[in-house]
Amino acid sequence: KTLDGTRIGVQLGRICVKANLPIMYVARVFGVSRMSVHNWFRGKYVRDKNYTKINEFIAKVETGFKKGMLPVGSLVEAREFIDSIKINQKE
């Protein structure tokens, strides 16, 4: 709550917590380590190539809320949601 909410990584962290999406699955989406995702959540630097992907991911999670798919109730549901979304992997 005390972190800068304008930072993209903090926004990502907040929506992942709200959606109950585990970091290990989020990290796979972006092809980075869990530690990188933790750093983003804390407001650390996000590379430009990941910035666009994070915005796309946040939009898809928001859509998941609107459709009633989120928040997930289990790891299985989290994995199914993560597997159902496609993020542009171009750098």
N, C-alpha and C positions, 0 to 999 in steps of 0.2 A: 504493500500500500504506500510505502514511502518512496518508492522508486519513480523516476520520471516517466510518466505515462505517455509522453510523446515519442519515446524511443520504441522502435519497431519490435525489438526483442522483448521488452516489457509487455507490450500489447499482446505478443504471441504467448507469453507466459500466462497472462491473465485469462486469455480465451481458452488455453489448454487446461488450466485448472478448472475453469467454469464447465468445460466439456468433459472433464475427467479423462483426458487423454494422457497416457504415460509418456514420459520423456523418451524412453527407448524406442517407441514407435514413431514419435515426432522426428527423432534424429535420423531414422531410416528414410523418411520422406525427403529430407534434405541432403542425405548422403554425408552426414557429419557425425562426430562423436557426441555422446550424451553430455560430455563436459562442455562442448561448444554450445549446445542448447542451453545448459545451465547458465553459461556466461551471458548468452543473449538475454535470458530471462532476467538477469541482474543488470541489464542495461549496457553491457559491453558492446564493442564494435561489431557490426555485421557487415560483411563484404557485400559489395554492390550486387554480385551475382546471386546472393542469397536473399537480398532485400526484396527483390521482385517476387521470388518464390514464396517468401513469408507473406507478402501482401495477398498473393493468390490463395495461399493456404488459409489465411484468416477469413477471406471471403467465402471459401468453401465450408469452413466450420460454421460461420454465421448462417449460411444456407442450411446446414445440418440442423441448427437450432430451429430455424423457421419451419423445417419439414418434420420436426419432432423426433429426429434421429438422435439428438444430443440433449442432455448429457448421457453418456454411456453408463451402463451399470456394471459392466464386467470387462475383464481383459479381452475376452473373446469378442465382445461387441466393439471395443476400441480397435482391435485389430481389423475387424470387418469394415469399420468405418474408414480407417486409414487406407486399407487395401482398395476401397471403392472410389477413392478420389485420385485424380491424376494431376500432378503438378508438372508444369513445363520444366524439363530438365536441361534446356539449352543454357549455355553460359554466356 
